[in-house]
Amino acid sequence: MALIVQKYGGTSVGSVERIQAVAQRVYKTVKAGNSIVVVVSAMGKTTDGLVKLATEISPNPNRREMDMLLSTGEQVTIALLSMALQELRQPAISMTGAQVGIVTEAEHSRARILHIETTRLTRHINAGKVVVVAGFQGISSVGEMEITTLGRGGSDTSAVAIAAALKANFCEIYTDVPGILTTDPRLVAEAQLMDAISCDEMLELASLGAKVLHPRAVEIARNYGVPLVVRSSWTDQPGTWVTSAKPQGRSLINLEIARPVDHVEFDTNQAKVALLRVPDKPGVAARLFGEISRQKVDVDLIIQSVHEGNSNDIAFTVTTPILKRAEAVATAIAPALRSQSNPKFDEAEVMVENNIAKVSIAGAGMIGRPGVAAKMFATLAEAGVNIQMISTSEVKVSCVVNAAECDRAVSALRTAFEIEAGEGGTRGQGGQGRIIEQISPLSPPSLLSSPSPLSPLSPPSPPVRGVALDLNQARLAIRQLPDRPGMAAKLFGLLARHNISVDMIIQSQRCRVIDGVPRRDIAFTVSQIDGENAKKMLTQVAAELGWGEVVLDSAIAKVSIVGAGMVGQPGVAAKMFEALAKQEINIQMIATSEIKISCVVAQEEGVKALQAIHAAFELAGSEKFVVPV
């Protein structure tokens, strides 16, 4: 007999008929010999309606009262679903987050789960009841009994956290699509269903706006080894398994706020090649990395920064043994990238640096925590380590530093993040040393009566699993930051103190000396809703800290490809850039991690960019998915 947690979203319980259909599915699962906990969201658009009522009363409603109001939506659903199960003669009981014992931070509207008191929950399960739990909510402490909500995607988070606390066999997330698709079916109707995807890949896709699973839910699944399956509420299709590596034996206390960083990694076998003053026009990155791919040069990090005027800098890292080949390719193609629009520009200059190292912090606990990257930068600054390149993802932040400073950087980071020497520390060997989560040999439970998509006989995964588009970001560029240790720490520490999360971070490779001080530009992306506030705050301190102009651009889109299989595949980046070049889409910024490549383009070209890239990697299936209204 399996213990299963099932979660049903708002569309799945949007009417009496749909609630009765959910009750039938739950009843069928129980009759197959399983114990069930059901986590539900508010019906349909109930939450939107409650928010509208609140804003009609107050333009800026109190967050405590908003939690009190919004938590009522799920309470309607749990009562109705329990009644529907009881009509089927299935014992059931509805429970709010407080009754279940979901204890959270005292942070209204965006609380994180601290722990779950499972005694009462377990007692009802052992009595043969289906426990129907209100998702999205908890209490700040048993003493205060303040109702809190978990923020967007809170019901996903509730379900996976309960599964972790109960050590459930697996957690099913029921939604309005048949599983995890290669992209948003609203933008590409031929998006293909995946049988399985790793937690790391899913974290990246979820953070990029794929709305099927919330990143916090995936983070908990990854940290506690909870097998997840995403399925359709409307069919019996097997869905998509989200698999995690072997759990690390984490404590269930401080469930969502435990140590955010698990590993400190480093790679001294790296070199950097930068092309300065390449034209800022479509096709440049495609030509460069197309030639790099043809020469079988495997690239690690890629960054393209923003710059004043109509030229850009592109830099990439390679392993030391292939540096001369990479340098030769860059030198050969540089003259062909001469700017045609401004004859005063010199041809692109190639800059090579040998003595560098990459240091990284890794862990799924970084999601939505602005202070983690800022703490890394502050730690390096205190150790006197200057940062030359920055690469960010949901599960890793990497910095390129001087090789002579690598040991000092690693030691400082291990101390700051409380990582013991030898615990999660990895010396990389270029592409061979990257830490990529492997899909575990988990087989889906027999309840689903489907062959395991993770069988050793399964064909290898394609290099790119999914394409995502984020239209809700804004870019900030700060001109002429002094190029010395501590600048990134001050900048991102300030943003962290104002609870502003940063996504992409790009540091320009061109260095200008002004009044005897070497300076670089730095650009980063934030949520659109944080853009204006971030600009205002940074502008206020720019003169005091010796920064130049702060520039905001809200009309951007970020399109990304994700896949663990792109490691050691030189042509992946080139194919992405070529797909954009064919559509005359200019790339404004590039940032990469081991399993993700992201490009910033004009907002108006975002959908076209996604569709072009999805087609280029041949991710479309034969079936068209229609998302239910």
Number of C-alpha atoms within 10 A of each C-alpha: 10 17 19 21 26 24 27 27 23 21 20 24 25 17 14 14 11 17 24 20 18 22 24 15 13 21 20 12 17 20 10 12 12 17 21 24 26 26 31 27 31 28 24 16 12 18 19 13 12 17 14 12 12 18 11 11 9 10 8 9 13 11 15 16 15 18 22 16 16 23 25 17 23 25 22 16 27 28 18 18 25 25 20 20 22 16 12 13 10 19 17 23 19 22 20 23 24 23 16 23 20 26 27 30 21 20 17 23 22 19 22 28 26 20 21 25 16 14 11 11 22 15 11 16 17 10 10 15 19 26 24 29 32 32 33 31 34 32 27 24 18 13 7 9 12 19 26 34 31 24 16 13 19 21 30 30 30 29 27 30 29 24 26 24 19 19 14 19 16 21 27 25 25 25 20 21 22 23 26 28 25 25 26 25 16 11 13 18 17 22 25 24 20 18 18 23 24 21 29 28 25 26 26 24 30 21 20 24 17 23 13 24 23 21 27 27 23 29 28 22 27 27 25 25 22 28 26 27 23 26 24 20 22 16 11 11 14 21 25 24 26 27 29 26 21 15 12 11 9 13 11 15 13 17 22 23 16 14 16 19 20 21 23 28 23 26 22 23 21 25 26 27 22 23 25 21 25 24 23 20 17 19 21 21 26 21 18 21 24 21 19 24 20 12 14 16 21 20 24 21 21 23 27 25 24 28 22 8 9 15 19 24 24 24 21 20 27 24 22 18 12 15 20 14 15 27 18 13 19 23 17 13 17 19 14 15 20 19 20 11 9 11 9 8 15 13 19 24 18 20 16 19 13 16 16 22 25 30 25 24 27 21 20 23 23 23 19 16 16 21 21 22 23 22 18 24 28 24 22 27 21 14 18 15 22 22 22 19 22 24 24 21 24 25 21 23 22 23 22 25 22 19 20 13 17 20 14 14 28 23 16 19 25 23 12 14 19 14 18 13 12 10 12 15 19 17 15 19 15 23 19 10 14 19 16 15 16 15 18 16 14 15 15 20 13 10 13 13 10 13 12 19 20 20 12 9 7 9 9 9 13 14 18 22 26 29 27 26 25 20 21 18 23 23 26 22 23 23 21 22 24 22 19 17 19 20 20 25 20 16 20 24 22 19 20 19 12 15 14 22 20 23 19 21 24 22 24 24 24 19 15 16 12 10 7 7 13 15 21 21 25 22 21 21 25 21 19 18 13 17 19 16 13 21 17 12 14 21 17 12 13 17 11 8 14 11 20 18 15 20 14 19 15 20 15 22 24 28 24 25 31 27 25 23 17 21 20 18 15 20 20 22 23 19 18 26 25 24 22 26 21 12 14 14 20 21 24 20 24 27 23 24 22 21 22 24 24 26 25 25 21 18 19 12 17 21 18 15 28 26 20 19 23 25 15 15 19 12 20 19 14 9 11 13 19 12 12 8 5
